[in-house]
Amino acid sequence: MKQETIRYTATLPLNYVVELKEMAKEKRIPSVNYAIQEALDEYLKSRKAARYEELMREAGRDEKFLSRTMSCSASFKVIDGEVAGSW
């Protein structure tokens, strides 16, 4: 599925652009735009992962969350054992 795109102007260090253009010229990357999109994709994934880790650390200090989690775990203990034994 093709993503919707917009044209956006950004300021980049000259040496980055020069290096990316050289890589594109040498066919090591499809295009400068492709490399920038890939870099942004990786950056966003890492920031989301960092945020998730932060939220899990916070949840680990929340007594009510821990109580609900342990209660849920106990409720499914028998079923989990049945499923694990069926493999």
C-alpha distances in whole Angstrom, upper triangle without the diagonal:
4,6,10,12,16,19,21,25,26,29,29,32,33,33,30,29,31,30,27,27,30,27,25,28,29,25,25,22,19,20,22,19,17,20,20,16,17,20,19,16,19,22,20,19,23,24,22,24,27,27,26,29,31,31,32,35,36,35,37,40,40,42,41,38,39,42,39,37,40,41,37,38,41,40,38,40,41,38,37,40,39,36,36,39,37,36
4,7,9,13,15,18,21,23,26,26,29,30,31,27,26,28,28,24,25,27,25,23,26,27,23,23,20,17,18,19,16,14,17,17,14,15,18,17,15,18,20,19,19,23,23,22,24,27,27,27,30,32,31,33,36,36,36,39,41,41,44,42,39,41,43,41,39,42,43,40,40,44,43,40,43,44,41,39,43,42,39,40,43,41,39
4,6,10,13,15,18,20,23,24,27,28,29,25,24,27,27,23,24,27,25,23,26,27,24,24,20,18,18,18,15,14,16,15,12,14,17,14,13,17,18,16,17,20,21,19,22,25,24,25,28,29,29,30,33,34,34,36,39,38,41,40,37,39,41,39,37,41,42,38,39,43,42,40,42,44,41,39,42,42,39,40,43,41,39
4,7,11,13,17,18,22,23,26,28,29,26,24,27,27,24,25,28,26,24,27,29,26,26,22,20,19,19,15,15,18,16,13,16,18,16,15,19,19,17,19,22,22,21,24,26,25,26,29,30,30,32,35,35,35,38,40,39,42,41,38,40,43,40,39,42,43,40,41,45,44,42,45,46,44,42,45,45,42,43,46,44,43
4,7,9,13,15,18,20,23,24,26,22,21,24,24,21,22,25,24,21,24,26,24,24,20,18,16,16,12,13,15,14,11,14,16,14,14,18,18,16,19,22,21,21,24,26,25,26,30,30,30,33,35,35,36,38,40,40,43,42,39,42,44,42,40,44,45,42,43,47,46,44,47,49,46,44,47,48,44,45,48,47,45
4,6,10,12,16,18,22,23,25,22,20,23,24,21,21,25,24,22,25,27,25,25,21,19,17,16,12,14,16,14,12,16,17,14,15,19,19,17,20,23,22,22,25,27,26,28,31,31,31,34,36,36,37,40,41,41,44,43,41,43,46,44,42,46,47,45,45,49,48,47,49,51,49,47,50,51,47,48,51,50,48
4,7,10,13,15,19,20,22,19,17,21,22,19,19,23,22,20,23,25,24,24,20,18,16,14,11,14,16,13,12,16,17,15,16,20,19,19,22,24,23,24,27,28,28,30,32,33,33,36,38,38,39,42,43,43,47,46,43,45,48,46,45,48,50,47,48,52,51,50,52,54,52,50,53,54,50,51,54,53,51
4,6,10,12,16,17,20,17,16,19,21,18,19,22,22,20,23,26,24,24,21,19,16,14,11,14,15,12,12,16,15,13,16,19,17,17,20,22,21,22,25,26,26,28,31,30,31,34,36,36,37,40,41,41,45,44,42,44,47,45,44,47,49,47,47,51,51,49,52,54,52,50,53,54,50,51,54,53,51
4,7,10,13,14,17,15,14,17,19,17,17,21,21,20,22,25,24,24,21,20,17,14,12,15,16,12,13,17,16,14,17,20,18,19,22,23,22,24,27,27,27,30,32,32,33,36,37,37,39,41,42,43,46,46,44,46,49,47,46,49,51,49,50,53,53,52,54,57,54,52,55,56,53,53,57,56,54
4,6,10,12,15,13,12,15,17,15,16,20,20,19,22,24,24,23,20,20,16,13,12,15,14,11,13,16,14,13,16,18,16,17,20,21,20,22,25,25,25,28,30,29,31,34,34,35,37,39,40,41,45,45,42,44,47,46,45,48,50,48,48,52,52,51,53,55,53,51,54,55,52,52,55,55,53
4,7,9,12,11,10,13,15,14,15,19,19,19,21,24,24,23,21,21,17,14,13,16,15,12,15,17,15,14,18,19,17,18,22,22,21,24,26,26,26,29,31,30,32,35,35,36,38,40,41,42,46,46,44,45,49,48,46,49,52,50,50,54,54,53,54,57,55,53,56,57,54,54,57,57,55
4,6,8,7,7,10,12,11,13,16,16,17,19,21,21,20,18,19,16,12,12,15,13,10,13,15,13,13,17,17,16,18,21,21,20,23,25,25,26,29,30,30,32,34,35,36,38,40,41,42,46,46,44,45,49,48,46,49,51,49,49,53,54,52,54,57,55,52,55,56,53,52,56,56,53
4,6,5,7,9,10,11,13,15,16,17,19,20,21,20,19,20,17,13,15,17,14,13,16,17,15,15,19,19,17,20,23,22,22,25,27,26,28,31,31,31,34,36,36,37,40,41,42,43,47,48,45,47,50,49,48,50,53,51,51,55,56,54,55,58,56,54,56,58,55,54,57,57,54
4,5,5,6,9,10,11,12,14,15,16,18,20,19,18,19,16,13,15,17,15,14,17,19,16,18,21,21,20,23,25,25,25,28,30,29,31,34,34,35,37,39,39,41,43,44,45,47,51,52,49,50,54,53,51,54,56,54,54,58,59,57,58,61,59,56,59,60,57,56,59,59,56
4,5,5,6,8,10,11,12,14,15,16,18,17,16,18,16,13,15,17,14,14,18,18,16,18,21,20,20,23,25,24,25,28,29,29,31,33,34,34,37,38,39,40,43,44,45,47,50,51,48,49,53,52,50,53,56,54,53,57,58,56,57,60,58,55,57,59,56,54,58,58,55
4,6,5,6,9,10,11,12,14,15,16,15,14,16,13,10,12,14,11,10,14,14,12,14,17,17,16,19,21,21,22,25,26,26,28,30,31,31,34,35,36,37,40,41,42,44,48,48,45,46,50,49,47,50,52,50,50,54,55,53,54,56,54,51,54,55,52,51,54,54,51
4,5,5,6,9,10,10,12,14,15,14,13,14,11,8,10,12,10,10,13,14,13,15,18,18,18,21,23,23,24,26,28,28,30,32,33,34,36,38,38,40,42,43,45,46,50,50,47,49,52,51,49,52,54,52,52,56,56,54,55,58,56,53,56,57,54,53,56,56,53
4,6,5,6,9,10,10,12,14,14,13,15,12,10,13,15,13,13,17,17,16,18,21,21,21,24,26,26,27,30,31,31,33,35,36,37,39,41,41,43,45,46,48,49,53,54,51,52,55,54,52,55,57,55,55,58,59,57,58,61,59,56,58,59,56,55,58,58,55
4,5,5,6,9,10,11,12,11,11,13,11,9,13,14,11,12,16,15,14,17,19,19,19,22,24,24,25,28,29,29,31,33,34,35,37,39,39,41,43,44,46,48,51,52,49,49,53,52,50,52,55,53,52,56,57,55,55,58,56,53,55,57,53,52,55,55,52
4,5,5,6,9,10,10,9,8,10,8,6,9,10,7,9,12,12,12,14,17,17,17,20,22,22,23,26,27,27,30,31,32,34,36,37,38,40,42,43,45,46,50,50,47,48,51,50,48,51,53,51,50,54,55,52,53,56,54,51,53,54,51,50,53,52,49
4,5,5,6,9,10,10,9,10,7,6,10,11,10,11,14,15,15,17,19,20,21,23,25,25,27,29,30,31,33,35,36,37,39,41,42,43,45,46,48,50,53,54,50,51,55,54,51,54,56,54,53,57,58,55,57,59,57,54,56,57,54,53,56,55,52
4,5,5,6,9,9,9,11,10,9,13,14,12,14,17,17,17,20,21,21,22,25,27,27,29,31,32,32,35,36,37,39,41,42,43,45,47,48,50,51,55,55,52,53,56,55,53,55,58,55,55,58,59,57,57,60,58,55,57,58,54,53,56,56,52
4,5,5,6,5,6,9,8,8,12,11,10,12,15,14,14,18,19,19,20,23,24,24,26,29,29,30,32,34,35,36,38,39,40,43,44,45,47,49,52,53,49,50,54,52,50,52,55,52,51,55,56,53,54,56,54,51,53,54,51,50,53,52,49
4,5,5,6,5,6,5,6,10,9,9,12,14,14,15,18,19,19,21,23,24,25,27,29,30,31,33,35,36,37,39,40,42,43,45,46,48,50,53,53,50,51,54,53,50,53,55,53,52,56,56,53,55,57,54,51,54,55,51,50,53,52,49
4,5,8,8,9,8,10,13,13,13,15,18,18,18,21,22,23,25,27,28,29,31,33,33,35,37,38,39,41,43,44,45,47,49,50,52,53,57,57,54,55,58,57,54,57,59,56,56,59,60,57,58,60,58,55,57,58,54,53,56,55,52
4,5,8,9,10,12,15,14,14,17,19,18,19,22,23,23,25,27,28,29,31,33,33,35,37,38,39,41,43,44,45,47,48,49,52,53,56,57,53,54,57,56,53,56,58,56,55,58,59,56,57,59,57,54,56,56,53,52,54,53,50
4,5,6,8,11,13,12,12,15,17,16,17,20,21,21,23,26,26,27,29,31,31,33,35,36,37,39,41,42,43,45,46,47,50,51,55,55,51,52,55,54,51,54,56,53,52,56,56,53,54,56,54,51,53,54,50,49,52,51,47
4,7,9,10,13,11,10,14,15,14,15,18,19,18,21,23,23,24,27,28,28,30,32,33,34,36,38,39,40,42,43,44,47,48,51,52,48,49,52,51,48,51,53,50,49,53,53,51,51,54,51,48,50,51,47,46,49,48,45
4,6,7,10,7,7,11,12,10,12,15,15,16,18,20,21,22,24,26,26,28,30,31,32,34,36,37,38,40,41,42,45,46,49,50,46,47,50,49,46,49,51,48,47,51,52,49,50,52,50,47,49,50,46,45,48,47,44
4,7,8,6,8,11,11,11,13,16,16,17,19,21,22,23,25,26,27,29,31,32,33,35,37,38,40,41,42,44,46,47,50,50,47,48,51,49,47,50,52,49,48,52,52,49,51,53,50,47,50,50,47,46,49,48,45
4,5,5,6,9,10,11,12,14,15,17,18,20,21,23,25,26,27,29,30,32,33,35,36,38,39,41,42,44,46,47,50,50,47,48,51,50,47,50,52,50,49,53,53,51,52,54,52,49,51,52,48,48,51,50,47
4,5,5,6,9,10,11,12,14,16,17,18,20,21,23,24,26,27,29,30,32,33,35,36,38,39,41,42,44,45,49,49,46,47,50,49,46,49,52,49,49,53,53,51,52,54,52,49,52,53,49,48,52,51,48
4,5,5,6,9,10,11,12,14,15,16,18,20,21,22,24,26,27,28,30,31,33,35,36,37,39,41,43,43,47,47,43,45,48,47,44,48,50,47,47,51,51,48,50,52,50,47,50,51,47,47,50,49,47
4,5,5,6,9,10,10,12,14,15,17,18,20,21,23,24,26,27,29,30,32,33,35,36,37,39,41,42,45,45,42,43,46,45,42,45,47,45,44,48,48,46,47,50,47,44,47,48,44,44,47,46,43
4,5,5,6,9,10,11,12,14,15,17,18,20,21,23,24,26,27,29,30,32,33,35,36,37,40,41,44,44,41,42,46,44,42,45,47,44,44,48,48,46,47,49,47,44,47,48,44,43,47,46,43
4,5,5,6,9,10,10,12,14,15,16,18,20,21,22,24,26,27,28,30,32,33,34,36,38,39,43,43,39,41,44,43,41,44,46,43,43,47,47,45,47,49,47,44,47,48,45,44,48,47,44
4,5,5,6,9,10,10,12,14,15,16,18,20,21,22,24,26,27,29,30,31,33,34,37,37,41,41,37,39,42,40,38,41,43,41,41,44,45,43,44,47,44,42,44,45,42,41,45,44,42
4,5,5,6,9,10,11,12,14,15,17,18,20,21,23,24,26,27,29,30,31,33,35,36,40,40,36,37,41,39,37,40,42,39,39,43,43,41,42,44,42,39,42,43,40,39,42,42,39
4,5,5,6,9,10,11,12,14,15,17,18,20,21,23,24,26,27,29,30,32,34,35,38,39,35,37,40,39,36,39,42,39,39,43,43,41,42,45,43,40,43,44,41,40,43,43,40
4,5,5,6,8,10,10,12,14,15,16,18,20,21,22,24,26,27,28,30,32,33,36,37,33,35,38,37,35,38,40,38,38,41,42,40,41,44,42,39,42,43,40,40,43,43,40
4,5,5,6,9,10,11,12,14,15,16,18,20,21,23,24,26,27,29,31,32,35,35,32,33,36,35,32,35,37,35,35,39,39,37,38,41,39,36,39,40,37,36,40,39,37
4,6,5,6,9,10,11,12,14,15,17,18,20,21,23,24,26,27,29,30,34,34,31,32,35,34,31,34,36,34,34,37,38,36,37,40,38,35,38,39,36,35,38,38,36
4,5,5,6,9,10,11,12,14,15,17,18,20,21,23,24,26,28,29,32,33,30,31,34,33,31,34,36,34,34,38,39,37,38,41,39,36,39,41,38,37,40,40,38
4,5,5,6,9,10,10,12,14,15,16,18,20,21,22,24,26,27,31,31,27,29,32,31,29,32,34,32,32,36,36,35,36,39,37,34,37,39,36,35,39,39,37
4,5,5,6,9,10,10,12,14,15,16,18,20,21,22,25,26,29,29,26,27,30,29,26,29,32,29,29,33,33,32,33,36,34,31,34,36,32,32,35,35,33
4,5,5,6,9,10,11,12,14,15,17,18,20,21,23,25,28,29,25,26,30,29,26,29,32,30,29,33,34,32,33,36,35,32,34,36,33,32,36,36,34
4,5,5,6,9,10,10,12,14,15,17,18,20,22,23,26,27,24,25,29,28,26,29,31,29,29,33,34,33,34,37,35,33,36,38,35,34,38,38,36
4,5,5,6,9,10,10,12,14,15,16,18,20,21,24,25,21,23,26,25,23,26,28,26,26,30,31,29,31,34,32,30,33,34,32,31,35,35,34
4,5,5,6,9,10,11,12,14,15,16,19,20,23,24,20,21,25,24,21,24,27,25,24,28,29,27,29,32,30,27,30,32,30,29,32,33,31
4,5,5,6,9,10,11,12,14,15,17,19,22,23,20,21,24,24,22,25,27,26,26,29,30,29,30,34,32,30,32,35,32,31,35,36,34
4,5,5,6,9,10,11,12,14,16,17,20,21,18,19,23,22,20,23,26,24,24,28,29,28,30,33,32,29,32,34,32,32,35,36,35
4,5,5,6,9,10,10,12,15,15,19,19,15,17,20,19,17,20,23,21,21,25,26,25,26,29,28,25,28,31,28,28,32,32,31
4,5,5,6,9,10,10,13,14,18,19,15,16,20,19,17,19,22,21,21,24,26,25,26,29,28,25,28,31,29,28,31,32,31
4,5,5,6,9,10,11,13,16,17,15,16,19,19,18,20,23,22,22,26,27,27,28,31,30,28,31,33,31,31,34,35,34
4,5,5,6,9,10,11,14,15,12,13,17,16,15,18,20,19,20,23,24,24,25,29,28,26,29,31,29,29,33,34,33
4,5,5,6,9,10,13,14,10,11,15,14,12,15,18,17,17,20,22,21,22,26,25,23,26,28,27,26,30,31,30
4,5,5,7,9,12,14,11,11,15,16,14,16,19,19,19,22,24,24,24,28,28,25,28,31,29,28,32,33,33
4,5,5,7,10,12,10,11,14,15,14,16,19,19,19,22,24,24,25,29,29,27,29,32,31,30,34,35,35
4,5,5,8,9,6,7,11,11,10,13,15,15,16,19,20,20,22,25,25,23,26,29,28,27,31,32,32
4,6,8,10,8,7,10,12,10,12,15,15,15,18,20,20,21,24,25,23,25,28,27,26,30,32,31
4,6,9,8,8,11,13,12,14,16,17,18,20,22,23,23,27,28,26,28,31,30,30,33,35,35
4,6,5,6,9,10,11,12,14,15,16,18,20,21,22,26,26,25,28,30,30,30,33,35,35
4,5,5,6,9,10,11,12,14,15,16,18,20,21,24,25,24,26,29,29,29,32,34,35
4,5,5,6,9,10,11,12,14,15,17,19,20,23,24,23,26,28,28,28,31,33,34
4,5,5,6,9,10,11,12,14,15,17,18,22,22,21,24,26,25,26,29,31,31
4,6,5,6,8,10,10,12,14,15,16,20,21,19,22,24,24,24,27,29,29
4,5,5,6,9,10,11,12,14,15,19,20,19,21,24,24,24,27,29,30
4,6,5,6,9,10,10,12,14,17,18,17,20,22,22,23,26,27,28
4,5,5,6,9,10,11,12,16,16,15,17,20,20,20,23,25,25
4,5,5,6,9,10,10,14,15,14,16,19,19,19,22,24,25
4,5,5,6,9,10,13,14,14,16,18,19,20,22,24,25
4,5,5,6,9,12,12,12,14,16,16,17,20,22,23
4,5,5,6,10,10,9,12,14,14,15,17,19,20
4,5,5,8,10,10,11,14,15,15,17,20,21
4,6,7,8,10,12,13,14,16,17,19,21
4,6,5,6,9,10,10,12,14,16,17
4,6,5,6,9,10,11,12,15,16
4,5,5,6,9,10,11,13,15
4,5,5,6,9,10,11,13
4,5,5,6,9,10,12
4,6,5,6,9,11
4,6,5,6,9
4,5,5,7
4,6,6
4,6
4
